Amino acid sequence: MSPSKVSKRVVSDRYQWIDRMIKEIKSLPLDSYDAFTADKRNVWSAESCLRRALEALMDLGRHILAKGFGRGVSEYREIASGLEDERILSAEKGKRMKMLAGYRNRMVHFYHEMSDRELYQICSSQLDDIKDIATEISRWLKNHPEIMDDTL
């Protein structure tokens, strides 16, 4: 795989997905576990939006590695390692992204092990991890305009 340009359209689309999903989660009753679980639709909505936000973040990283660096990755944890290797993410953010990748994999493959309380805990107190990683990637992209294809 040869490096080319990172698509501004793809990057923009993934950031919009992340923002939209986080806003949807924040619109849920997250002030208490009881309020969150009073209506099971809150749990299902939170799970879907969180999974989509994580997948959009991972897809963003995969796109940058594939297009900008010619690096193909198949596993979500490899995306975090690749972004660290290319100095797009700090070691701290890379470690956090690996944790998020693992959580996404649990949501998809071990969904039966996920508790409502665990989902509530993440949605009520850890959404900033997703935003922080997305912000660090965005900062790197702004500092490397030569890697971007500006056509939408």
Secondary structure as GFF3:
##gff-version 3
##sequence-region A 1 152
A	DSSP	beta_strand	6	7	.	.	.	ID=ss1
A	DSSP	alpha_helix	8	26	.	.	.	ID=ss2
A	DSSP	alpha_helix	33	37	.	.	.	ID=ss3
A	DSSP	alpha_helix	40	63	.	.	.	ID=ss4
A	DSSP	pi_helix	64	68	.	.	.	ID=ss5
A	DSSP	alpha_helix	69	69	.	.	.	ID=ss6
A	DSSP	alpha_helix	76	85	.	.	.	ID=ss7
A	DSSP	alpha_helix	91	109	.	.	.	ID=ss8
A	DSSP	three_ten_helix	111	113	.	.	.	ID=ss9
A	DSSP	alpha_helix	116	125	.	.	.	ID=ss10
A	DSSP	alpha_helix	127	143	.	.	.	ID=ss11
A	DSSP	three_ten_helix	145	147	.	.	.	ID=ss12
A	DSSP	beta_strand	148	149	.	.	.	ID=ss13
###
